[in-house]
Amino acid sequence: MHELVLRIKEPELCYVFARNAERRGHPELALQAYRRAVDLRAESYETESEVEHSAVRAIYAYEEALSFHKGKRTRATGTWQLVSRHGVLPALFKRLNSRDSEEVLPVLKDLGMEDYSFSAVRDAYPDAFEQNGGLKTLRREHSSLPCPAPGCIGGVTGLFLGSRK
């Protein structure tokens, strides 16, 4: 990453830098600034583990891809609602099973952030997302919550053990 981009300490300044870099004919610096903004935003979010940090970074990269694609700031409100209701890893697990995550991959590649995609997080931490092994971790994290239905994982609604369709 370029020295000028590394000096930026706030995500909002990264966006200003990216606009100026694009306007002055340096698209590679603009892409680095977008990536730096995602990193700074992810660092400001408190997480308990490296897996959760990578998951939060993937959500911010998802927002960045949506914003880049639409041409205006776009928040992943549905994903953040899942995070607030169920936690970071269960939310990412649900997003992995949705079609939205696949539609954003080309935009993430254009931004040079394909390593920040939801599937890249799953590939980097396969134990956290295995059907039986990784969901046991989720069960331990949420074991104090009441189980709303038979076969659910702790209090995490929507995540059930069994075959995936």
DSSP file (Angstrom, degrees, kcal/mol; ACC not computed):
  #  RESIDUE AA STRUCTURE BP1 BP2  ACC     N-H-->O    O-->H-N    N-H-->O    O-->H-N    TCO  KAPPA ALPHA  PHI   PSI    X-CA   Y-CA   Z-CA
    1    1 A M              0   0    0      0, 0.0    28,-0.1     0, 0.0     5,-0.0   0.000 360.0 360.0 360.0 141.8    0.0    0.0    0.0
    2    2 A H     >  -     0   0    0      1,-0.1     4,-2.1    27,-0.0     3,-0.3  -0.267 360.0-120.1 -66.1 148.7    1.3    3.5   -0.9
    3    3 A E  H  > S+     0   0    0      1,-0.2     4,-1.3     2,-0.2    -1,-0.1   0.862 111.8  54.9 -58.5 -39.7    2.7    5.7    1.9
    4    4 A L  H  4 S+     0   0    0      1,-0.2     4,-0.5     2,-0.2    -1,-0.2   0.884 109.3  47.3 -63.4 -37.7    0.1    8.4    1.4
    5    5 A V  H >4 S+     0   0    0     -3,-0.3     3,-1.1     1,-0.2    -1,-0.2   0.884 107.5  56.1 -71.7 -38.5   -2.7    5.9    1.8
    6    6 A L  H 3< S+     0   0    0     -4,-2.1    -1,-0.2     1,-0.2    -2,-0.2   0.765  99.6  61.8 -65.5 -24.7   -1.1    4.4    5.0
    7    7 A R  T 3< S+     0   0    0     -4,-1.3    -1,-0.2    -5,-0.2     2,-0.2   0.719  79.4 102.1 -73.0 -21.3   -1.0    7.9    6.6
    8    8 A I    <   +     0   0    0     -3,-1.1    -3,-0.0    -4,-0.5     6,-0.0  -0.462  45.7 179.8 -70.6 131.5   -4.8    8.3    6.5
    9    9 A K        +     0   0    0     -2,-0.2    -1,-0.1     1,-0.1    -3,-0.0   0.474  59.5  58.2-112.6  -5.4   -6.3    7.6    9.9
   10   10 A E  S  > S-     0   0    0      1,-0.1     4,-1.2    31,-0.0     3,-0.4  -0.985  71.3-135.8-130.3 139.0  -10.1    8.1    9.3
   11   11 A P  H  > S+     0   0    0      0, 0.0     4,-1.6     0, 0.0     3,-0.3   0.874 104.8  58.0 -59.6 -38.6  -12.3    6.3    6.8
   12   12 A E  H  > S+     0   0    0      1,-0.3     4,-1.6     2,-0.2     5,-0.1   0.878 104.9  51.2 -61.0 -37.1  -14.0    9.6    5.7
   13   13 A L  H  > S+     0   0    0     -3,-0.4     4,-2.5     1,-0.2    -1,-0.3   0.795 103.1  60.0 -70.2 -27.3  -10.6   11.0    4.6
   14   14 A C  H  X S+     0   0    0     -4,-1.2     4,-2.5    -3,-0.3    -1,-0.2   0.896 104.5  49.4 -64.1 -39.2  -10.0    7.8    2.6
   15   15 A Y  H  X S+     0   0    0     -4,-1.6     4,-2.3     2,-0.2    -2,-0.2   0.889 111.0  48.8 -68.4 -38.3  -13.1    8.6    0.5
   16   16 A V  H  X S+     0   0    0     -4,-1.6     4,-2.3     2,-0.2    -2,-0.2   0.934 112.8  48.6 -63.7 -45.6  -11.9   12.1   -0.1
   17   17 A F  H  X S+     0   0    0     -4,-2.5     4,-2.7     1,-0.2    -2,-0.2   0.904 110.1  51.9 -60.2 -42.6   -8.5   10.8   -1.0
   18   18 A A  H  X S+     0   0    0     -4,-2.5     4,-2.5     2,-0.2     5,-0.2   0.914 109.4  49.0 -63.1 -43.7  -10.0    8.2   -3.4
   19   19 A R  H  X S+     0   0    0     -4,-2.3     4,-2.3     1,-0.2    -1,-0.2   0.927 114.0  46.2 -61.6 -43.8  -12.1   10.9   -5.2
   20   20 A N  H  X S+     0   0    0     -4,-2.3     4,-1.9     2,-0.2    -2,-0.2   0.894 111.7  51.4 -66.1 -39.5   -9.1   13.1   -5.6
   21   21 A A  H  <>S+     0   0    0     -4,-2.7     5,-3.3     2,-0.2     4,-0.2   0.907 111.8  46.6 -64.6 -41.8   -6.9   10.2   -6.8
   22   22 A E  H ><5S+     0   0    0     -4,-2.5     3,-1.2     3,-0.2    -2,-0.2   0.914 111.8  51.2 -65.0 -42.0   -9.5    9.2   -9.4
   23   23 A R  H 3<5S+     0   0    0     -4,-2.3    -1,-0.2     1,-0.3    -2,-0.2   0.842 111.4  47.7 -64.6 -33.1   -9.9   12.8  -10.6
   24   24 A R  T 3<5S-     0   0    0     -4,-1.9    -1,-0.3    -5,-0.2    -2,-0.2   0.327 124.1 -99.8 -93.8   7.7   -6.1   13.2  -11.0
   25   25 A G  T < 5S+     0   0    0     -3,-1.2    -3,-0.2    -4,-0.2     3,-0.1   0.803  86.5 118.8  86.4  30.1   -5.7    9.9  -12.9
   26   26 A H    >>< +     0   0    0     -5,-3.3     4,-1.5    -8,-0.1     3,-0.6  -0.607  22.8 161.3-125.4  71.9   -4.5    7.5  -10.2
   27   27 A P  H 3> S+     0   0    0      0, 0.0     4,-2.2     0, 0.0     5,-0.2   0.807  73.1  61.4 -64.2 -28.4   -7.1    4.8  -10.0
   28   28 A E  H 3> S+     0   0    0      1,-0.2     4,-1.7     2,-0.2     5,-0.1   0.871 104.8  48.1 -66.4 -35.1   -4.7    2.4   -8.2
   29   29 A L  H <> S+     0   0    0     -3,-0.6     4,-2.1     2,-0.2    -1,-0.2   0.859 108.7  54.6 -70.8 -34.3   -4.4    4.8   -5.3
   30   30 A A  H  X S+     0   0    0     -4,-1.5     4,-2.2     2,-0.2    -2,-0.2   0.919 107.7  49.3 -63.7 -42.7   -8.2    5.2   -5.2
   31   31 A L  H  X S+     0   0    0     -4,-2.2     4,-2.1     1,-0.2    -1,-0.2   0.890 110.6  50.5 -64.1 -38.8   -8.6    1.4   -4.8
   32   32 A Q  H  X S+     0   0    0     -4,-1.7     4,-2.4     1,-0.2    -1,-0.2   0.875 108.8  52.3 -65.2 -36.7   -6.0    1.4   -2.1
   33   33 A A  H  X S+     0   0    0     -4,-2.1     4,-2.2     2,-0.2    -2,-0.2   0.893 108.3  50.4 -67.4 -39.6   -7.8    4.2   -0.3
   34   34 A Y  H  X S+     0   0    0     -4,-2.2     4,-1.9     2,-0.2    -2,-0.2   0.920 111.9  48.0 -62.1 -42.8  -11.1    2.2   -0.5
   35   35 A R  H  X S+     0   0    0     -4,-2.1     4,-2.2     1,-0.2    -2,-0.2   0.905 110.5  51.3 -64.1 -41.1   -9.4   -0.8    1.0
   36   36 A R  H  X S+     0   0    0     -4,-2.4     4,-2.7     1,-0.2    -1,-0.2   0.881 106.9  54.3 -63.7 -38.0   -7.8    1.3    3.7
   37   37 A A  H  X S+     0   0    0     -4,-2.2     4,-2.4     2,-0.2    -1,-0.2   0.910 108.4  49.0 -62.3 -42.1  -11.3    2.7    4.6
   38   38 A V  H  X S+     0   0    0     -4,-1.9     4,-2.3     2,-0.2    -2,-0.2   0.923 111.9  49.2 -63.0 -44.0  -12.6   -0.8    5.0
   39   39 A D  H  X S+     0   0    0     -4,-2.2     4,-2.1     1,-0.2    -2,-0.2   0.917 111.9  47.9 -62.3 -43.8   -9.6   -1.7    7.2
   40   40 A L  H  X S+     0   0    0     -4,-2.7     4,-1.4     1,-0.2    -1,-0.2   0.903 112.0  49.0 -65.1 -41.4  -10.1    1.4    9.4
   41   41 A R  H  X S+     0   0    0     -4,-2.4     4,-0.6     1,-0.2    -1,-0.2   0.895 111.8  49.3 -65.2 -39.1  -13.8    0.8    9.8
   42   42 A A  H >< S+     0   0    0     -4,-2.3     3,-0.8     1,-0.2    -2,-0.2   0.866 107.7  54.6 -68.4 -35.8  -13.2   -2.9   10.8
   43   43 A E  H 3< S+     0   0    0     -4,-2.1    -1,-0.2     1,-0.2    -2,-0.2   0.825 103.6  56.0 -66.2 -30.3  -10.6   -1.9   13.3
   44   44 A S  H 3< S+     0   0    0     -4,-1.4     2,-0.5    -5,-0.2    -1,-0.2   0.658  91.1  85.4 -77.6 -14.1  -13.0    0.4   15.0
   45   45 A Y  S << S-     0   0    0     -3,-0.8     2,-0.4    -4,-0.6    11,-0.1  -0.777  83.8-126.7 -89.9 124.8  -15.5   -2.4   15.5
   46   46 A E        +     0   0    0     -2,-0.5     2,-0.3     2,-0.0    -2,-0.1  -0.567  35.9 172.9 -76.0 126.5  -14.9   -4.4   18.7
   47   47 A T        -     0   0    0     -2,-0.4     3,-0.1    -4,-0.1     4,-0.0  -0.887  34.0-140.8-129.6 162.4  -14.6   -8.1   18.1
   48   48 A E  S    S+     0   0    0     -2,-0.3     2,-0.3     1,-0.1    -1,-0.1   0.634  80.8  19.7 -97.5 -16.9  -13.6  -11.0   20.3
   49   49 A S  S  > S-     0   0    0      1,-0.1     4,-1.9     0, 0.0     5,-0.1  -0.924  77.2-106.1-147.6 169.7  -11.6  -13.1   17.9
   50   50 A E  H  > S+     0   0    0     -2,-0.3     4,-2.4     2,-0.2     5,-0.2   0.841 118.3  56.6 -67.4 -34.1   -9.7  -12.9   14.6
   51   51 A V  H  > S+     0   0    0      2,-0.2     4,-2.2     1,-0.2    -1,-0.2   0.936 108.3  46.5 -63.6 -46.2  -12.5  -14.8   12.8
   52   52 A E  H  > S+     0   0    0      2,-0.2     4,-2.7     1,-0.2     5,-0.2   0.886 110.4  53.7 -64.4 -38.0  -15.0  -12.1   13.9
   53   53 A H  H  X S+     0   0    0     -4,-1.9     4,-2.4     1,-0.2    -1,-0.2   0.929 110.2  46.9 -61.7 -44.5  -12.7   -9.3   12.9
   54   54 A S  H  X S+     0   0    0     -4,-2.4     4,-2.0     2,-0.2    -1,-0.2   0.875 111.8  51.6 -64.1 -36.8  -12.4  -10.9    9.4
   55   55 A A  H  X S+     0   0    0     -4,-2.2     4,-1.9     2,-0.2    -2,-0.2   0.918 110.6  47.2 -66.8 -43.1  -16.2  -11.3    9.3
   56   56 A V  H  X S+     0   0    0     -4,-2.7     4,-2.4     1,-0.2    -2,-0.2   0.906 111.0  52.2 -64.0 -41.2  -16.7   -7.6   10.2
   57   57 A R  H  X S+     0   0    0     -4,-2.4     4,-2.2     1,-0.2    -1,-0.2   0.883 107.9  52.2 -62.3 -37.4  -14.2   -6.6    7.6
   58   58 A A  H  X S+     0   0    0     -4,-2.0     4,-2.2     2,-0.2    -1,-0.2   0.874 108.2  51.1 -66.3 -36.8  -16.0   -8.7    5.0
   59   59 A I  H  X S+     0   0    0     -4,-1.9     4,-2.2     2,-0.2    -2,-0.2   0.922 111.1  47.4 -66.4 -42.9  -19.3   -6.9    5.9
   60   60 A Y  H  X S+     0   0    0     -4,-2.4     4,-2.2     2,-0.2    -2,-0.2   0.878 111.6  50.7 -65.4 -36.4  -17.6   -3.5    5.5
   61   61 A A  H  X S+     0   0    0     -4,-2.2     4,-2.5    55,-0.2    -1,-0.2   0.880 107.7  53.9 -66.1 -37.0  -16.2   -4.6    2.2
   62   62 A Y  H  X S+     0   0    0     -4,-2.2     4,-2.4     2,-0.2    -2,-0.2   0.920 109.2  48.1 -60.5 -44.9  -19.6   -5.8    1.1
   63   63 A E  H  X S+     0   0    0     -4,-2.2     4,-2.7     1,-0.2    11,-0.3   0.906 110.6  51.7 -61.1 -41.6  -20.9   -2.3    2.0
   64   64 A E  H  X S+     0   0    0     -4,-2.2     4,-2.7     1,-0.2    -2,-0.2   0.899 109.5  49.1 -63.7 -40.8  -18.1   -0.7    0.0
   65   65 A A  H  X S+     0   0    0     -4,-2.5     4,-2.5     2,-0.2    -1,-0.2   0.908 111.5  49.3 -65.5 -41.8  -18.9   -2.9   -3.0
   66   66 A L  H  X S+     0   0    0     -4,-2.4     4,-2.5     2,-0.2     6,-0.3   0.925 113.3  47.2 -61.2 -43.8  -22.6   -1.9   -2.8
   67   67 A S  H  X>S+     0   0    0     -4,-2.7     4,-1.9     7,-0.3     5,-0.8   0.917 113.0  48.0 -64.2 -44.0  -21.6    1.7   -2.6
   68   68 A F  H  <5S+     0   0    0     -4,-2.7    -1,-0.2     1,-0.2    -2,-0.2   0.904 114.1  47.3 -63.3 -41.8  -19.2    1.5   -5.5
   69   69 A H  H  <5S+     0   0    0     -4,-2.5    -2,-0.2     1,-0.2    -1,-0.2   0.893 118.9  38.7 -67.8 -41.4  -21.8   -0.4   -7.7
   70   70 A K  H  <5S-     0   0    0     -4,-2.5    -1,-0.2     2,-0.3    -2,-0.2   0.653 103.7-126.1 -86.6 -16.3  -24.6    2.1   -6.9
   71   71 A G  T  <5S+     0   0    0     -4,-1.9     2,-0.3     1,-0.2    -3,-0.2   0.612  81.2  72.7  81.5  11.4  -22.5    5.2   -7.0
   72   72 A K  S   <S-     0   0    0     -5,-0.8    -2,-0.3    -6,-0.3    -1,-0.2  -0.980  97.6 -75.9-151.2 159.1  -23.6    6.4   -3.5
   73   73 A R        -     0   0    0     -2,-0.3     2,-0.4    -3,-0.1    -9,-0.1  -0.363  52.8-177.8 -59.7 126.7  -23.0    5.4    0.1
   74   74 A T        -     0   0    0    -11,-0.3    -7,-0.3    -2,-0.1     2,-0.3  -0.996  14.1-150.7-133.0 128.5  -25.0    2.3    0.8
   75   75 A R        -     0   0    0     -2,-0.4     2,-1.6    -9,-0.1     3,-0.2  -0.729  20.9-127.8 -96.9 148.2  -25.2    0.5    4.2
   76   76 A A     >  +     0   0    0     -2,-0.3     4,-2.5     1,-0.2     5,-0.2  -0.560  42.6 165.5 -89.2  69.9  -25.8   -3.2    4.5
   77   77 A T  H  >  +     0   0    0     -2,-1.6     4,-2.1     1,-0.2    -1,-0.2   0.864  69.6  51.9 -61.7 -39.6  -28.7   -2.7    6.9
   78   78 A G  H  > S+     0   0    0     -3,-0.2     4,-1.9     2,-0.2    -1,-0.2   0.902 111.3  47.6 -63.5 -40.5  -30.1   -6.2    6.7
   79   79 A T  H  > S+     0   0    0      2,-0.2     4,-2.2     1,-0.2    -2,-0.2   0.915 111.3  50.0 -67.3 -42.7  -26.7   -7.7    7.5
   80   80 A W  H  X S+     0   0    0     -4,-2.5     4,-2.4     1,-0.2    -1,-0.2   0.838 108.0  54.4 -67.1 -31.2  -26.1   -5.3   10.4
   81   81 A Q  H  X S+     0   0    0     -4,-2.1     4,-2.0    -5,-0.2    -1,-0.2   0.914 108.2  49.4 -65.3 -41.1  -29.6   -6.2   11.7
   82   82 A L  H  X>S+     0   0    0     -4,-1.9     4,-3.0     2,-0.2     5,-0.7   0.901 110.4  51.4 -61.3 -40.5  -28.5   -9.9   11.6
   83   83 A V  H  X5S+     0   0    0     -4,-2.2     4,-1.5     1,-0.2    -2,-0.2   0.923 111.2  46.4 -63.0 -44.7  -25.3   -9.0   13.4
   84   84 A S  H  <5S+     0   0    0     -4,-2.4    -1,-0.2     1,-0.2    -2,-0.2   0.838 119.8  40.2 -69.7 -31.0  -27.2   -7.2   16.2
   85   85 A R  H  <5S+     0   0    0     -4,-2.0    -2,-0.2    -5,-0.2    -1,-0.2   0.889 135.8  10.4 -81.5 -41.4  -29.8  -10.0   16.6
   86   86 A H  H  <5S-     0   0    0     -4,-3.0    -3,-0.2     1,-0.3    -2,-0.2   0.622 105.4-102.3-118.9 -18.3  -27.6  -13.1   16.3
   87   87 A G     X< -     0   0    0     -4,-1.5     4,-1.5    -5,-0.7    -1,-0.3  -0.409  41.4 -71.7 109.2 168.8  -23.9  -12.1   16.4
   88   88 A V  H  > S+     0   0    0      2,-0.2     4,-2.4     1,-0.2     5,-0.2   0.950 124.1  44.3 -68.5 -52.5  -21.2  -11.7   13.7
   89   89 A L  H  > S+     0   0    0      1,-0.2     4,-2.5     2,-0.2    -1,-0.2   0.910 113.5  48.5 -67.2 -43.1  -20.5  -15.3   12.8
   90   90 A P  H  > S+     0   0    0      0, 0.0     4,-2.2     0, 0.0    -1,-0.2   0.890 112.2  51.6 -62.4 -35.0  -24.1  -16.4   12.5
   91   91 A A  H  X S+     0   0    0     -4,-1.5     4,-2.3     2,-0.2    -2,-0.2   0.925 111.1  46.4 -65.1 -43.5  -24.9  -13.4   10.4
   92   92 A L  H  X S+     0   0    0     -4,-2.4     4,-2.3     2,-0.2    -1,-0.2   0.887 109.5  55.3 -65.8 -37.5  -22.0  -14.2    8.1
   93   93 A F  H  X S+     0   0    0     -4,-2.5     4,-1.0     1,-0.2    -1,-0.2   0.915 109.6  46.5 -59.3 -43.8  -23.1  -17.8    8.0
   94   94 A K  H  < S+     0   0    0     -4,-2.2     3,-0.4     1,-0.2     4,-0.3   0.900 111.3  51.6 -65.9 -40.4  -26.6  -16.7    6.8
   95   95 A R  H >< S+     0   0    0     -4,-2.3     3,-1.1     1,-0.2     6,-0.6   0.848 103.5  58.7 -65.9 -33.7  -25.1  -14.3    4.2
   96   96 A L  H 3< S+     0   0    0     -4,-2.3    -1,-0.2     1,-0.3    -2,-0.2   0.835 106.1  49.5 -62.8 -31.5  -23.0  -17.1    2.8
   97   97 A N  T 3< S+     0   0    0     -4,-1.0    -1,-0.3    -3,-0.4     2,-0.2   0.467  99.5  84.1 -87.9  -1.7  -26.1  -19.0    2.1
   98   98 A S  S <  S-     0   0    0     -3,-1.1     3,-0.4    -4,-0.3     4,-0.4  -0.598  80.8-126.0 -98.3 163.6  -27.8  -16.1    0.4
   99   99 A R  S >> S+     0   0    0     -2,-0.2     4,-1.4     1,-0.2     3,-0.7   0.709  97.8  77.9 -78.9 -21.2  -27.4  -15.1   -3.3
  100  100 A D  H 3> S+     0   0    0      1,-0.2     4,-1.0     2,-0.2     3,-0.2   0.866  87.6  57.6 -58.4 -38.2  -26.5  -11.5   -2.4
  101  101 A S  H 34 S+     0   0    0     -6,-0.6     4,-0.5    -3,-0.4    -1,-0.2   0.831 105.8  50.0 -65.1 -31.3  -22.9  -12.5   -1.5
  102  102 A E  H X4 S+     0   0    0     -3,-0.7     3,-0.5    -4,-0.4    -1,-0.2   0.821 104.3  58.0 -75.5 -31.0  -22.3  -14.0   -4.9
  103  103 A E  H 3< S+     0   0    0     -4,-1.4     4,-0.3     1,-0.2    -1,-0.2   0.744 104.3  52.2 -71.0 -22.6  -23.6  -10.9   -6.8
  104  104 A V  T 3X S+     0   0    0     -4,-1.0     4,-2.4    -3,-0.2     3,-0.4   0.637  83.7  89.0 -89.5 -15.7  -21.0   -8.7   -5.2
  105  105 A L  H <> S+     0   0    0     -3,-0.5     4,-2.2    -4,-0.5     5,-0.2   0.874  85.7  51.1 -53.7 -44.9  -18.0  -10.8   -6.0
  106  106 A P  H  > S+     0   0    0      0, 0.0     4,-2.0     0, 0.0    -1,-0.2   0.891 111.7  48.1 -62.1 -36.3  -17.3   -9.1   -9.4
  107  107 A V  H  > S+     0   0    0     -3,-0.4     4,-1.8    -4,-0.3    -2,-0.2   0.899 109.8  52.1 -69.7 -39.8  -17.4   -5.7   -7.8
  108  108 A L  H  X>S+     0   0    0     -4,-2.4     5,-3.2     1,-0.2     4,-0.5   0.881 108.6  51.4 -62.2 -37.1  -15.1   -6.8   -5.0
  109  109 A K  H ><5S+     0   0    0     -4,-2.2     3,-0.9    -5,-0.2    -1,-0.2   0.899 107.5  52.4 -66.1 -39.6  -12.7   -8.0   -7.7
  110  110 A D  H 3<5S+     0   0    0     -4,-2.0    -1,-0.2     1,-0.2    -2,-0.2   0.860 111.9  46.7 -61.6 -34.9  -12.9   -4.6   -9.4
  111  111 A L  H 3<5S-     0   0    0     -4,-1.8    -1,-0.2    -5,-0.1    -2,-0.2   0.510 115.0-117.6 -84.0  -5.8  -12.0   -3.0   -6.0
  112  112 A G  T <<5S+     0   0    0     -3,-0.9    -3,-0.2    -4,-0.5     3,-0.2   0.776  85.4 112.5  74.2  26.1   -9.2   -5.4   -5.4
  113  113 A M    > < +     0   0    0     -5,-3.2     3,-2.1    -6,-0.2    -4,-0.2  -0.054  21.4 123.7-120.7  31.4  -10.9   -6.8   -2.3
  114  114 A E  G >  S+     0   0    0     -6,-0.4     3,-1.2     1,-0.3     6,-0.2   0.776  73.4  62.2 -64.3 -23.1  -11.8  -10.3   -3.3
  115  115 A D  G 3  S+     0   0    0      1,-0.2    -1,-0.3    -3,-0.2    -2,-0.1   0.517  98.5  58.0 -78.1  -3.3   -9.8  -11.5   -0.3
  116  116 A Y  G <  S+     0   0    0     -3,-2.1    -1,-0.2   -58,-0.1   -55,-0.2   0.213  82.8 118.0-104.3  11.7  -12.4   -9.6    1.9
  117  117 A S  S <> S-     0   0    0     -3,-1.2     4,-1.7     1,-0.1     5,-0.1  -0.297  78.3-111.6 -77.2 164.4  -15.4  -11.5    0.5
  118  118 A F  H  > S+     0   0    0      1,-0.2     4,-2.0     2,-0.2     5,-0.1   0.905 119.5  50.5 -60.5 -42.4  -17.7  -13.6    2.7
  119  119 A S  H  > S+     0   0    0      1,-0.2     4,-2.4     2,-0.2    -1,-0.2   0.828 105.6  56.3 -69.1 -30.1  -16.5  -16.8    1.0
  120  120 A A  H  > S+     0   0    0     -6,-0.2     4,-2.1     2,-0.2    -1,-0.2   0.876 107.1  49.6 -67.2 -36.3  -12.8  -15.8    1.5
  121  121 A V  H  X S+     0   0    0     -4,-1.7     4,-2.0     2,-0.2    -2,-0.2   0.920 111.0  49.2 -66.0 -43.0  -13.5  -15.6    5.3
  122  122 A R  H  < S+     0   0    0     -4,-2.0     7,-0.2     1,-0.2    -2,-0.2   0.905 112.8  47.7 -61.7 -41.0  -15.1  -19.0    5.2
  123  123 A D  H  < S+     0   0    0     -4,-2.4    -1,-0.2     1,-0.2    -2,-0.2   0.848 112.0  49.4 -69.1 -33.5  -12.1  -20.4    3.3
  124  124 A A  H  < S+     0   0    0     -4,-2.1    -1,-0.2     1,-0.3    -2,-0.2   0.819 124.6  28.8 -74.5 -30.9   -9.7  -18.8    5.7
  125  125 A Y    >X  +     0   0    0     -4,-2.0     3,-0.9    -5,-0.1     4,-0.5  -0.582  68.7 160.0-127.9  68.5  -11.5  -20.2    8.8
  126  126 A P  H >> S+     0   0    0      0, 0.0     3,-1.0     0, 0.0     4,-0.8   0.819  71.3  62.5 -64.4 -29.6  -13.2  -23.4    7.7
  127  127 A D  H 34 S+     0   0    0      1,-0.2     3,-0.4     2,-0.2    10,-0.2   0.837  99.5  55.1 -65.1 -30.8  -13.5  -24.7   11.3
  128  128 A A  H <4 S+     0   0    0     -3,-0.9    -1,-0.2     1,-0.2    10,-0.1   0.676 116.6  36.1 -75.1 -15.9  -15.8  -21.8   12.2
  129  129 A F  H << S+     0   0    0     -3,-1.0    -1,-0.2    -4,-0.5    -2,-0.2   0.339  80.7 124.0-122.8   6.6  -18.2  -22.5    9.3
  130  130 A E     <> -     0   0    0     -4,-0.8     5,-1.1    -3,-0.4     4,-0.3  -0.400  68.8-119.6 -66.0 147.8  -18.3  -26.3    9.1
  131  131 A Q  T   5S+     0   0    0      3,-0.2    -1,-0.1     1,-0.1    31,-0.1   0.902 104.4  13.2 -59.1 -44.7  -21.8  -27.7    9.4
  132  132 A N  T  >5S+     0   0    0      3,-0.1     4,-0.8     2,-0.1    -1,-0.1   0.862 132.3  42.8-100.5 -44.4  -21.1  -29.8   12.5
  133  133 A G  H  >5S+     0   0    0      1,-0.2     4,-0.7     2,-0.2     3,-0.5   0.950 118.2  40.0 -70.4 -50.0  -17.7  -28.6   13.8
  134  134 A G  H >>5S+     0   0    0     -4,-0.3     4,-1.3     1,-0.2     3,-0.5   0.829 110.4  57.5 -72.4 -31.9  -18.0  -24.8   13.5
  135  135 A L  H 3><S+     0   0    0     -5,-1.1     4,-2.2     1,-0.2    -1,-0.2   0.729  95.8  65.5 -73.4 -19.1  -21.6  -24.6   14.6
  136  136 A K  H 3X S+     0   0    0     -4,-0.8     4,-2.3    -3,-0.5    -1,-0.2   0.875  99.4  53.4 -64.8 -35.2  -20.7  -26.3   17.8
  137  137 A T  H <X S+     0   0    0     -4,-0.7     4,-2.2    -3,-0.5    -2,-0.2   0.917 108.5  48.6 -62.5 -43.0  -18.6  -23.2   18.5
  138  138 A L  H  X S+     0   0    0     -4,-1.3     4,-1.8     1,-0.2    -2,-0.2   0.885 108.7  54.1 -63.9 -37.7  -21.7  -21.1   17.9
  139  139 A R  H  < S+     0   0    0     -4,-2.2    -1,-0.2     1,-0.2    -2,-0.2   0.914 109.0  48.1 -62.8 -42.3  -23.7  -23.4   20.2
  140  140 A R  H >< S+     0   0    0     -4,-2.3     3,-1.0     1,-0.2     4,-0.2   0.905 110.5  51.3 -64.3 -41.0  -21.1  -22.8   23.0
  141  141 A E  H 3< S+     0   0    0     -4,-2.2     3,-0.2     1,-0.2    -1,-0.2   0.835 122.2  31.3 -64.9 -32.9  -21.2  -19.0   22.5
  142  142 A H  T >< S+     0   0    0     -4,-1.8     3,-1.4    -5,-0.2    13,-0.7   0.098  82.5 114.6-113.3  20.8  -25.0  -18.9   22.7
  143  143 A S  T <  S+     0   0    0     -3,-1.0    -1,-0.2     1,-0.3    -2,-0.1   0.752  71.0  61.3 -68.0 -22.0  -25.6  -21.8   25.1
  144  144 A S  T 3  S+     0   0    0     -3,-0.2    -1,-0.3    -4,-0.2    -2,-0.1   0.651  89.2  87.2 -78.5 -12.8  -26.9  -19.5   27.8
  145  145 A L  S <  S-     0   0    0     -3,-1.4    11,-0.1     1,-0.1     2,-0.1  -0.581  89.8-103.5 -85.7 148.2  -29.8  -18.3   25.6
  146  146 A P        -     0   0    0      0, 0.0    -1,-0.1     0, 0.0    -2,-0.1  -0.414  32.0-120.4 -69.5 146.7  -33.1  -20.3   25.5
  147  147 A C        -     0   0    0      1,-0.1     8,-0.2    -2,-0.1     7,-0.1  -0.791  19.2-162.8 -90.3 117.8  -33.6  -22.5   22.5
  148  148 A P  S    S+     0   0    0      0, 0.0    -1,-0.1     0, 0.0     7,-0.1   0.697  72.2  17.8 -76.2 -18.2  -36.8  -21.4   20.6
  149  149 A A  S >  S-     0   0    0      0, 0.0     3,-1.5     0, 0.0     2,-0.1  -0.986  91.5 -88.1-149.4 155.1  -37.1  -24.6   18.6
  150  150 A P  T 3  S+     0   0    0      0, 0.0     3,-0.1     0, 0.0     0, 0.0  -0.423 111.4  21.6 -65.9 138.1  -35.8  -28.2   18.7
  151  151 A G  T 3  S+     0   0    0      1,-0.3    10,-2.3    -2,-0.1     2,-0.1   0.460  91.8 133.1  87.4   1.4  -32.5  -28.7   16.9
  152  152 A C  E <   -A  160   0A   0     -3,-1.5     2,-0.8     8,-0.2    -1,-0.3  -0.355  63.2-110.8 -82.6 168.5  -31.5  -25.0   17.1
  153  153 A I  E >   -A  156   0A   0      6,-1.2     3,-2.4     3,-0.7     6,-0.1  -0.864  68.0 -62.8-101.6 104.6  -28.1  -23.8   18.1
  154  154 A G  T 3  S-     0   0    0     -2,-0.8   -11,-0.2     1,-0.3   -15,-0.1  -0.313 108.2 -31.3  54.9-132.3  -28.4  -22.1   21.5
  155  155 A G  T 3  S+     0   0    0    -13,-0.7     2,-1.1    -8,-0.2    -1,-0.3   0.207 102.4 123.1-100.7  14.2  -30.6  -19.0   21.0
  156  156 A V  E X   -A  153   0A   0     -3,-2.4     3,-1.1   -11,-0.1    -3,-0.7  -0.649  52.6-152.6 -81.2 101.2  -29.6  -18.4   17.5
  157  157 A T  E 3  S+     0   0A   0     -2,-1.1     3,-0.1     1,-0.2    -2,-0.1  -0.446  74.6  29.6 -73.1 145.9  -32.8  -18.5   15.6
  158  158 A G  E 3  S+     0   0A   0      1,-0.1     2,-0.7    -2,-0.1    -1,-0.2   0.225  95.3  98.5  92.7 -14.8  -32.7  -19.5   12.0
  159  159 A L  E <   +     0   0A   0     -3,-1.1    -6,-1.2    -6,-0.1     2,-0.4  -0.919  49.7 170.1-109.0 112.6  -29.6  -21.8   12.4
  160  160 A F  E     -A  152   0A   0     -2,-0.7    -8,-0.2    -8,-0.2     2,-0.2  -0.920  33.4-119.5-123.3 145.4  -30.6  -25.4   12.7
  161  161 A L  S    S+     0   0    0    -10,-2.3     2,-0.3    -2,-0.4   -29,-0.1  -0.519  70.7  72.1 -76.0 151.1  -28.6  -28.6   12.6
  162  162 A G  S    S-     0   0    0     -2,-0.2     2,-0.2   -31,-0.1    -2,-0.0  -0.874  87.7 -21.4 136.2-168.9  -29.4  -31.0    9.9
  163  163 A S        -     0   0    0     -2,-0.3     2,-0.3     1,-0.1    -3,-0.1  -0.453  58.2-128.8 -77.2 144.4  -29.0  -31.3    6.2
  164  164 A R              0   0    0     -2,-0.2    -1,-0.1     1,-0.1    -3,-0.0  -0.718 360.0 360.0 -89.8 140.7  -28.4  -28.2    4.1
  165  165 A K              0   0    0     -2,-0.3    -1,-0.1     0, 0.0    -2,-0.0   0.408 360.0 360.0-106.5 360.0  -30.6  -27.6    1.1
